[in-house]
Amino acid sequence: MISRFSRPLQALRSGSAGKQKSTIAAVHAAVAPFEGAKCVAASLMNMGKQIHVAFSDGSAFQLHGLWLRDACRDAMVVSQQAGERYLDKIAFSPEGHHSRGEVQEARVCEDGLEVTWKRDPQIGDAPSHFSSGFLRMYAPIAGKALGGQRHHPRNEDFRWLRGYSGFSNAPAPDASMKALWKNQVGVNPFEHRDYHAVRHSDSANLEMMQAVMEHGVVILDNVPHSEDSSILLDFVDNCLGGMQKDPARDEPNWVIKRKAGAVSVSYAQQTRLNNHTDQSVPAHGIPALLLVINYVEGSGVNTLVDGYAVAEALRERDPKAFDLLASYGNCQERDFVKSRVDSSQMGTQSMLLATRSPIIQTDEQGNLIRVQFNEVFRTPSTVPYDTFESWYDAYLLWNEMIHDKEFEVEVPMSAGQMLVLDNWRVLHGRAGKKSSPNRMIMGGTVVREAFHSKAVQLMGGFYPPEEAAFGRFQQGEASG
C-alpha cells in the first residue's frame, strides 16, 4: 500500500521505472519548493520602507525592505560554498553603520527580483537578487497577503514533517495524518516495502519515510545477508539520515544474540520481553525518533503496539487516568554498562542516567507527541503522596492495555527482514519461547534531527514554518 501522503515526488514517479533512481541533486531540481509562480510586478511603498510584489499565480504581498535586506541569500552576502553569511556584508557593523533596508529601486528580472538600496554602507550600490521561488515561498509567512492564494502550493506537502522539525515548541505530529491500528483477526496492519527499491530510489526512500510516520511500522523484505552490521549501517546512513552514535560503546549499533544464562531480559531470547519504547532513558535529551531492527540470522516473533491508539483509547475510557499519566513523571534509571552485561560488544565508558518523563506526552492542546516507557528501568516513584495511588492505578491500566490482545500484534520475523519503527509511537517487545536458537538481530536508533534532515533533502529543500503554528517560545518544552 502506498502512503496517502506521498505526494512530493509525484513528478519523479511519473517517469519510467528505469528513470526512477536519481541523485539528490536531481530530486532538488525536480521538486524544489523554491520553484513556482514568477514575480511579475514590484513597486515601492512608504518611500521604499516596504515593497509590493505580485506573482503570476495572482497572489500579491507587502514585504518590509528591511526583511528583504536581512533575508537576502545571494552570493554577495552568503557564501555559496560554506552556507555562511559574510560578516562584513550583514546589515550592521561594529562601527554602528547600519542599513535600514530602504529600497532605492526594485526591478523585475527574468529569474525574480533585483533590488538596490539607499545608503547601504555594507554593499553600497551593488544589487541584491531574489529568485521568484524564494519570494513566493517566504512572502506568505514574512509578508502581508494582499490578494490571491496565500500559501505556496508546496506548503501542504510538508505538513507531515512539521512535528519533527526540532523547532522550539514544535506542534505535536498531525493526528489526521496517522493511521492508528489495533490487533484485528485476519488483518495485517503493517506496511511492507522491498529493501532494494527503497535503497536505490530516492522517491521510494521518501515514500517509505512517510509510510513509517503514517503507520508507525514498515517491514523491509529481501534484505541482503551480512555477517556484520554493514548492511544495517549502510541502509540507515543512506536512507534514514544516519544511525545515532551510542555514547557508551564504539559501535553505533547494538547486537543481540543468544547467551546461555543471560541475566538481562534483552538477551534471554526465550523469555517474554514486555512492550516498551527504546531510549526511555535517553542519553541525548529526548528519545530517538526511529528504531531499526535487522534480522541477521534465525527467526522470532516481535510484539508491536500502537501507543497512540492505546493512549487515545485510554483518554476515551478513563480521562482521569490519561491526565495522570500525561501530567506526572515516570521515574526511570539506566546503567548503560550493567544493562549490557550479556552483550557481545564491549562498553567503553560508564554512564548512569535518570529521567522523570510522563509516560504519555502531549502539547498544550493535549495532542499526542510521544509515549516513553520501559518497565525494566522503572525506579521508585516520586509522584506526591496524595496522588500516588490514583497514578499507580492509571499506570497499571496502561500496562494492562499495552499487553492486551486488543492492541498487541504478534509479528513473525526472520533473516532477510528489517523492521523500521516510529519509536515515539510504537512499543515493541518479544514473544516468549518463539525464537529460534540462532536468532541474531542488530539494530540502532535514528534521532529526530537526522530523520528530518534526510526528509528535507529528499523533498528538495527546507520549507519555512509559520510562527503561529508553533506557539510562543517556551523553555524546556516537552516536545524537546
C-alpha positions as CSV (number, residue, x, y, z in Angstrom):
1,M,0.0,0.0,0.0
2,I,1.4,3.4,-0.9
3,S,1.1,6.1,1.7
4,R,-1.7,8.5,1.0
5,F,0.6,11.4,1.9
6,S,3.4,10.6,-0.5
7,R,2.8,13.4,-3.0
8,P,6.1,15.4,-3.0
9,L,7.9,13.1,-5.5
10,Q,4.9,12.5,-7.8
11,A,6.6,14.2,-10.7
12,L,9.6,11.9,-10.3
13,R,7.3,8.8,-10.2
14,S,5.6,9.7,-13.5
15,G,8.7,8.7,-15.4
16,S,9.6,5.2,-16.5
17,A,10.9,2.6,-13.9
18,G,14.3,2.9,-15.4
19,K,14.4,6.6,-14.6
20,Q,13.2,6.2,-11.0
21,K,16.6,6.2,-9.5
22,S,18.0,9.7,-9.1
23,T,20.6,11.6,-7.3
24,I,19.7,14.0,-4.5
25,A,20.6,16.9,-6.9
26,A,18.1,15.6,-9.4
27,V,15.4,15.4,-6.8
28,H,16.1,19.0,-5.8
29,A,15.7,20.1,-9.4
30,A,12.5,18.2,-9.9
31,V,10.6,19.2,-6.8
32,A,12.3,22.2,-5.2
33,P,9.8,24.2,-3.2
34,F,11.6,27.3,-4.3
35,E,10.1,26.9,-7.8
36,G,6.7,28.1,-8.7
37,A,4.9,31.4,-9.6
38,K,7.0,34.1,-11.3
39,C,7.4,37.6,-9.9
40,V,5.5,39.8,-12.4
41,A,5.5,43.2,-10.7
42,A,7.1,45.2,-7.9
43,S,6.6,48.7,-6.6
44,L,7.9,50.8,-3.7
45,M,5.7,51.8,-0.7
46,N,6.3,54.2,2.1
47,M,9.4,55.7,0.5
48,G,11.0,52.3,0.0
49,K,10.5,51.0,3.5
50,Q,8.1,48.4,2.1
51,I,7.7,46.8,-1.3
52,H,4.7,45.4,-3.1
53,V,5.3,42.2,-5.0
54,A,2.9,40.4,-7.3
55,F,3.2,36.9,-8.8
56,S,1.9,35.2,-11.9
57,D,-0.5,33.0,-9.9
58,G,-2.5,36.1,-8.9
59,S,-1.0,36.4,-5.4
60,A,0.4,39.6,-4.0
61,F,2.2,40.6,-0.8
62,Q,3.7,43.5,1.0
63,L,7.2,43.0,2.4
64,H,9.4,45.1,4.6
65,G,12.5,46.3,2.8
66,L,14.5,45.6,6.0
67,W,13.3,42.0,5.9
68,L,14.4,41.7,2.3
69,R,17.9,43.1,3.1
70,D,18.3,40.8,6.1
71,A,16.9,37.7,4.3
72,C,18.9,38.0,1.1
73,R,20.8,34.8,0.3
74,D,22.6,35.7,-2.9
75,A,26.3,35.3,-3.4
76,M,27.0,38.9,-2.4
77,V,26.1,38.3,1.3
78,V,26.2,34.5,1.8
79,S,29.0,32.1,0.8
80,Q,27.5,29.6,-1.5
81,Q,30.2,27.1,-0.6
82,A,30.1,27.4,3.2
83,G,26.5,28.4,3.6
84,E,27.5,31.2,6.0
85,R,26.8,34.9,6.0
86,Y,29.8,37.2,5.2
87,L,30.1,39.2,8.4
88,D,31.2,42.3,6.6
89,K,28.1,42.3,4.4
90,I,25.4,41.9,7.0
91,A,23.1,44.9,7.6
92,F,25.1,46.3,10.6
93,S,28.7,46.7,11.5
94,P,30.6,47.0,14.8
95,E,31.2,50.7,13.9
96,G,27.4,51.3,14.1
97,H,26.9,51.8,10.4
98,H,23.6,50.1,9.8
99,S,21.5,49.6,6.7
100,R,17.8,50.3,7.3
101,G,16.7,48.2,4.3
102,E,15.2,51.2,2.4
103,V,14.8,50.2,-1.2
104,Q,16.1,52.6,-3.9
105,E,14.8,50.5,-6.8
106,A,13.1,47.1,-7.3
107,R,13.2,45.7,-10.8
108,V,11.6,42.5,-12.1
109,C,14.1,40.4,-14.0
110,E,14.0,37.0,-15.7
111,D,14.7,35.0,-12.6
112,G,13.0,37.1,-10.0
113,L,13.7,40.5,-8.4
114,E,16.7,42.8,-8.4
115,V,16.9,45.3,-5.6
116,T,19.2,48.2,-4.9
117,W,19.4,50.0,-1.6
118,K,19.5,53.5,-0.2
119,R,22.6,54.3,1.9
120,D,23.8,50.8,2.5
121,P,27.3,51.0,4.0
122,Q,28.0,47.3,3.7
123,I,27.2,46.6,0.0
124,G,26.9,50.1,-1.5
125,D,25.3,50.3,-4.9
126,A,25.6,46.5,-5.6
127,P,22.1,45.0,-6.4
128,S,20.6,42.1,-4.3
129,H,18.9,39.3,-6.1
130,F,15.9,37.3,-5.0
131,S,14.5,34.4,-7.0
132,S,10.8,34.3,-7.7
133,G,10.5,30.9,-5.9
134,F,12.3,32.2,-2.8
135,L,10.0,35.2,-2.6
136,R,6.8,33.2,-3.3
137,M,7.7,30.7,-0.5
138,Y,8.6,33.3,2.2
139,A,6.1,36.0,1.4
140,P,3.1,34.3,2.9
141,I,5.0,33.9,6.1
142,A,7.0,37.1,6.5
143,G,4.8,39.4,4.5
144,K,1.2,40.7,4.4
145,A,-1.1,39.0,1.9
146,L,-2.8,41.4,-0.4
147,G,-4.6,39.1,-2.7
148,G,-4.8,35.7,-4.4
149,Q,-3.8,32.4,-3.0
150,R,-1.8,33.0,0.2
151,H,0.2,29.8,0.7
152,H,2.8,28.4,-1.7
153,P,1.5,25.2,-3.3
154,R,4.2,23.2,-1.7
155,N,3.2,24.2,1.9
156,E,0.8,21.3,2.3
157,D,3.4,18.8,1.2
158,F,5.5,19.5,4.3
159,R,2.6,19.1,6.8
160,W,3.6,15.5,7.7
161,L,7.0,16.6,8.8
162,R,6.1,19.6,11.0
163,G,6.1,17.7,14.3
164,Y,9.6,16.5,13.8
165,S,11.4,19.8,12.9
166,G,13.2,20.3,16.2
167,F,12.0,23.9,16.3
168,S,11.2,25.2,19.8
169,N,7.6,24.4,20.8
170,A,7.0,22.5,17.6
171,P,3.5,21.2,17.3
172,A,2.6,17.6,18.0
173,P,2.6,15.3,15.0
174,D,-0.5,15.8,12.9
175,A,-3.0,13.2,14.2
176,S,-5.1,13.4,11.0
177,M,-2.0,12.0,9.1
178,K,-1.7,8.9,11.4
179,A,-3.4,5.6,10.6
180,L,-3.9,4.1,14.0
181,W,-4.2,0.3,14.4
182,K,-5.2,-2.4,16.8
183,N,-5.0,-6.2,16.7
184,Q,-7.6,-7.5,14.3
185,V,-8.0,-11.2,13.4
186,G,-7.0,-11.9,9.9
187,V,-5.7,-8.3,9.3
188,N,-2.1,-7.4,8.8
189,P,-1.8,-3.7,9.7
190,F,1.8,-3.4,8.7
191,E,3.3,-1.9,5.6
192,H,5.9,-3.9,3.6
193,R,8.5,-2.4,1.3
194,D,11.2,-4.0,-0.9
195,Y,14.7,-3.2,0.5
196,H,16.3,-2.8,-2.9
197,A,13.6,-0.4,-4.2
198,V,14.0,1.8,-1.1
199,R,17.8,1.7,-1.1
200,H,18.2,2.6,-4.7
201,S,15.4,5.1,-5.4
202,D,15.0,8.5,-3.8
203,S,11.3,8.6,-4.4
204,A,10.8,5.1,-2.8
205,N,13.0,6.2,0.0
206,L,10.9,9.3,0.8
207,E,7.6,7.3,0.4
208,M,8.9,4.8,2.9
209,M,9.8,7.5,5.4
210,Q,6.3,9.0,5.1
211,A,4.8,5.5,5.5
212,V,6.7,5.0,8.8
213,M,5.3,8.2,10.1
214,E,1.7,7.4,8.9
215,H,1.5,3.8,10.0
216,G,4.2,3.6,12.7
217,V,5.8,0.5,11.2
218,V,7.4,-0.6,7.9
219,I,8.8,-4.0,7.3
220,L,11.5,-4.3,4.7
221,D,11.8,-7.5,2.8
222,N,14.6,-9.0,0.7
223,V,17.4,-7.5,2.9
224,P,20.8,-8.8,1.8
225,H,22.6,-11.1,4.2
226,S,25.6,-9.8,6.1
227,E,27.7,-11.3,8.8
228,D,28.3,-7.9,10.3
229,S,26.4,-4.6,10.7
230,S,27.5,-3.3,7.2
231,I,24.0,-3.7,5.6
232,L,22.2,-2.2,8.5
233,L,24.5,0.8,8.8
234,D,24.5,1.4,5.0
235,F,20.7,1.4,4.9
236,V,20.3,3.7,7.9
237,D,23.0,6.1,6.9
238,N,21.8,6.4,3.3
239,C,18.0,6.1,3.7
240,L,17.2,7.5,7.2
241,G,19.7,10.2,7.9
242,G,22.3,8.2,9.8
243,M,22.5,6.0,12.9
244,Q,22.8,7.6,16.3
245,K,26.2,7.1,18.0
246,D,25.9,5.2,21.2
247,P,27.7,7.1,24.0
248,A,28.9,4.0,25.8
249,R,30.4,1.8,23.1
250,D,32.4,2.1,19.9
251,E,29.8,0.7,17.5
252,P,26.7,2.8,16.8
253,N,24.5,-0.3,16.6
254,W,23.7,-3.0,19.1
255,V,23.8,-6.8,18.7
256,I,21.5,-9.2,20.4
257,K,22.1,-12.9,20.2
258,R,21.5,-15.9,22.4
259,K,23.6,-16.2,25.5
260,A,23.2,-19.1,27.9
261,G,22.4,-18.0,31.4
262,A,21.7,-14.4,30.4
263,V,20.6,-12.2,33.3
264,S,19.4,-9.3,31.2
265,V,16.0,-10.0,29.7
266,S,17.0,-8.3,26.5
267,Y,19.5,-11.2,25.8
268,A,17.4,-14.1,27.3
269,Q,15.8,-14.8,23.9
270,Q,13.3,-17.4,25.0
271,T,11.9,-15.1,27.7
272,R,9.0,-12.8,27.1
273,L,10.2,-9.1,26.7
274,N,7.5,-6.7,27.7
275,N,6.4,-4.0,25.3
276,H,8.4,-0.8,25.6
277,T,9.9,2.1,23.7
278,D,13.7,2.3,23.2
279,Q,15.6,5.1,24.9
280,S,13.1,5.6,27.6
281,V,16.2,6.8,29.4
282,P,17.7,8.8,26.6
283,A,21.4,9.8,26.5
284,H,20.7,12.9,24.4
285,G,17.7,14.7,25.9
286,I,14.8,13.1,24.1
287,P,14.3,9.6,22.8
288,A,15.3,8.8,19.2
289,L,12.6,9.1,16.7
290,L,13.2,5.8,14.9
291,L,14.2,2.3,15.9
292,V,15.6,-0.1,13.2
293,I,16.0,-3.8,13.7
294,N,17.7,-6.1,11.2
295,Y,17.2,-9.9,11.4
296,V,20.6,-11.2,10.6
297,E,20.1,-14.9,11.4
298,G,17.2,-17.1,12.6
299,S,13.7,-16.1,13.4
300,G,11.5,-14.8,16.1
301,V,8.2,-13.2,16.9
302,N,8.1,-9.5,17.8
303,T,5.2,-7.9,19.5
304,L,4.1,-4.4,18.4
305,V,1.6,-2.0,19.9
306,D,0.4,1.4,18.5
307,G,1.0,3.6,21.6
308,Y,-1.1,6.4,20.0
309,A,-4.1,4.0,19.7
310,V,-3.7,2.9,23.3
311,A,-3.4,6.5,24.6
312,E,-6.4,7.6,22.7
313,A,-8.4,4.6,23.9
314,L,-7.3,5.4,27.5
315,R,-8.3,9.1,27.1
316,E,-11.8,8.0,26.0
317,R,-12.3,5.2,28.6
318,D,-10.7,6.8,31.6
319,P,-9.9,10.5,31.1
320,K,-8.6,10.9,34.6
321,A,-6.1,8.0,34.1
322,F,-4.9,9.6,30.9
323,D,-4.4,13.0,32.6
324,L,-2.4,11.4,35.4
325,L,-0.1,9.6,33.0
326,A,0.3,12.8,31.0
327,S,0.9,15.0,34.0
328,Y,3.2,13.2,36.3
329,G,6.7,11.8,35.6
330,N,7.6,8.1,35.5
331,C,10.9,7.7,37.2
332,Q,13.4,5.5,35.3
333,E,17.2,4.9,35.6
334,R,19.6,3.1,33.4
335,D,23.2,2.0,33.9
336,F,24.5,1.7,30.3
337,V,27.1,-0.8,31.3
338,K,25.2,-3.1,33.6
339,S,22.2,-3.3,31.3
340,R,24.5,-4.7,28.7
341,V,26.2,-7.3,30.9
342,D,25.3,-10.1,28.4
343,S,26.2,-8.2,25.3
344,S,29.0,-9.4,22.9
345,Q,30.0,-5.8,22.5
346,M,32.4,-4.1,24.8
347,G,31.4,-1.0,26.7
348,T,33.8,2.0,26.5
349,Q,32.7,4.0,29.5
350,S,30.3,4.0,32.4
351,M,27.1,6.0,32.2
352,L,24.3,6.2,34.7
353,L,21.3,8.3,33.7
354,A,17.9,9.0,35.3
355,T,14.7,10.5,33.8
356,R,11.3,11.5,35.1
357,S,9.2,12.0,32.0
358,P,5.4,11.3,31.7
359,I,4.5,8.0,30.0
360,I,2.2,9.9,27.7
361,Q,3.5,13.3,26.5
362,T,1.3,15.9,24.9
363,D,1.4,19.5,23.8
364,E,-0.6,22.3,25.4
365,Q,-3.7,21.4,23.4
366,G,-3.5,17.8,24.5
367,N,-2.3,16.4,21.2
368,L,0.0,13.3,21.4
369,I,3.7,13.9,21.0
370,R,5.1,10.6,22.2
371,V,4.9,7.7,24.6
372,Q,8.0,6.9,26.6
373,F,8.1,3.8,28.7
374,N,10.2,0.8,29.7
375,E,9.3,-1.2,32.8
376,V,12.7,-2.7,33.3
377,F,14.2,0.7,34.1
378,R,11.5,1.9,36.4
379,T,12.6,3.2,39.8
380,P,10.8,4.3,42.9
381,S,8.1,6.8,42.1
382,T,8.2,10.5,43.2
383,V,4.5,11.1,42.5
384,P,3.1,13.1,45.5
385,Y,1.6,11.1,48.4
386,D,-2.0,12.3,47.8
387,T,-1.8,11.4,44.1
388,F,0.3,8.2,44.1
389,E,-2.5,5.6,44.5
390,S,-4.5,7.2,41.6
391,W,-1.4,7.5,39.5
392,Y,-0.5,3.9,40.2
393,D,-3.9,2.6,39.2
394,A,-3.6,4.6,35.9
395,Y,-0.1,3.0,35.4
396,L,-1.5,-0.5,36.0
397,L,-4.2,0.2,33.5
398,W,-1.7,1.4,30.9
399,N,0.5,-1.7,31.4
400,E,-2.6,-3.9,31.1
401,M,-3.7,-2.2,27.8
402,I,-0.3,-2.3,26.1
403,H,-0.2,-6.1,26.6
404,D,-3.8,-6.8,25.9
405,K,-4.7,-8.7,22.8
406,E,-6.9,-5.8,21.8
407,F,-3.8,-3.8,20.9
408,E,-0.8,-6.2,20.9
409,V,0.1,-7.7,17.5
410,E,2.5,-10.6,17.1
411,V,4.8,-10.3,14.0
412,P,6.9,-13.3,12.9
413,M,10.2,-12.0,11.6
414,S,13.1,-13.9,10.1
415,A,16.5,-13.4,8.4
416,G,16.3,-11.1,5.4
417,Q,13.8,-8.7,7.0
418,M,14.3,-5.3,8.7
419,L,11.8,-3.6,11.0
420,V,11.6,0.3,11.0
421,L,9.5,1.7,13.9
422,D,8.4,5.2,14.9
423,N,9.9,5.0,18.4
424,W,7.8,7.9,19.6
425,R,4.6,6.0,18.9
426,V,5.1,2.2,18.7
427,L,6.0,0.0,21.6
428,H,7.8,-3.3,20.8
429,G,8.6,-6.5,22.6
430,R,9.4,-10.2,22.1
431,A,7.0,-13.1,22.4
432,G,8.3,-15.8,24.8
433,K,9.5,-19.2,23.6
434,K,9.1,-18.4,19.9
435,S,12.7,-17.5,18.9
436,S,15.0,-19.9,17.0
437,P,18.2,-20.8,18.9
438,N,20.3,-19.0,16.3
439,R,18.3,-15.8,16.3
440,M,20.6,-12.8,16.0
441,I,19.4,-9.2,15.5
442,M,21.2,-6.0,15.0
443,G,19.7,-2.5,15.4
444,G,20.0,1.0,16.4
445,T,18.3,4.4,16.5
446,V,17.8,7.5,14.4
447,V,17.4,10.8,16.1
448,R,14.7,13.3,15.1
449,E,17.2,15.7,13.5
450,A,18.8,13.1,11.3
451,F,15.4,11.9,10.0
452,H,14.2,15.5,9.4
453,S,17.4,16.3,7.6
454,K,17.1,13.4,5.2
455,A,13.4,14.0,4.5
456,V,14.2,17.7,3.7
457,Q,16.9,16.6,1.3
458,L,14.6,14.2,-0.5
459,M,11.8,16.8,-0.7
460,G,14.1,19.3,-2.4
461,G,14.7,21.8,0.3
462,F,13.5,23.3,3.5
463,Y,10.1,24.9,3.7
464,P,9.8,27.6,6.5
465,P,7.0,27.0,9.0
466,E,4.8,29.8,10.3
467,E,5.4,31.1,13.9
468,A,1.7,30.8,14.6
469,A,1.8,27.0,14.1
470,F,4.5,26.7,16.9
471,G,3.0,29.0,19.5
472,R,5.1,31.2,21.8
473,F,8.6,30.0,22.8
474,Q,8.7,28.0,26.0
475,Q,12.0,27.0,27.6
476,G,12.3,23.2,28.1
477,E,9.0,22.2,26.4
478,A,8.0,18.6,26.3
479,S,8.5,18.3,22.6
480,G,12.2,18.8,23.0
